[in-house]
Amino acid sequence: MRIITVPCLKDNYAYLIAAGDSCAVVDPSEPGPVVAALDREGLKLTHILNTHHHNDHTGGNMALKERYGALVVGAEYDRHRIPGLHIGVSEKTGWDFAGHAVQVLEVPAHTRGAITFVIDGNAFTGDTLFVMGCGRLFEGDAAMMAASLAKLKALPDETKIWCGHEYAASNGRFALTLEPGNAALQARMKNFRTPSVPATLAEEKATNPFLRADSREIRKTLGMENADTVSVFAEIRSRKDVF
């Protein structure tokens, strides 16, 4: 199995996942760059995977479906909001792609139907977990997002994170305002590269403030040394919203 990153729009990422005679695209916001990547790689699209319903992740669905006859896979919860959905999935159903077992994690908060696809140690997290960041709380609250991120944090450390947008530079600068003494974060920003994907979950656990609400330094920065974890998370998210 191989993964090809496909930049789309201003800062979106779609991903081609090629396995044998099958090829899926994750979160095609627009068809053009996906078609160009398929032609360049000599691949034929068989599936379209959507992590959530927002148009900047599903905008290419119908054109790609019509061009290639690809099957659209997404959350059953969002059957009414994902264009062209054929196969509705959930944590209970999982899925199978070209003989590869796919774990589906339900990770609501950015949207209520947000899911992450985990395939052979690769997590396609959409707008739930970003490199050094997390998604805005459009359809959920801080407790919901904290619980969703806890699911992702429980994956093996070597899991590769493929997220929906290139926000890492800004996310890293924000993280440094909360935890300037974090040596791993300092080193990561010193050696920052773009594209920032894939990152490993181990890197995120060491540097992503949204996975580090129990950090003593972050709590001290916020003046919330004795607050509960969800309250600290909520404060981090509210500060990032205006950063």
Secondary structure, 3 states (H helix, E strand, C coil): CEEEEEEECCCEEEEEEEECCEEEEECCCCHHHHHHHHHHHCCCCCEEECCCCCHHHHCCHHHHHHHHCCEEEEEHHHCCCCCCEEEEECCCCCEEECCEEEEEEECCCCCCCCEEEEECCEEEEECCEECCEECCCCCCCHHHHHHHHHHHHCCCCCCEEEECECCHHHHHHHHHHHCCCCHHHHHHHHCCCCCCCCEEHHHHHHHCHHHCCCCHHHHHHHCCCCCCHHHHHHHHHHHHHCC
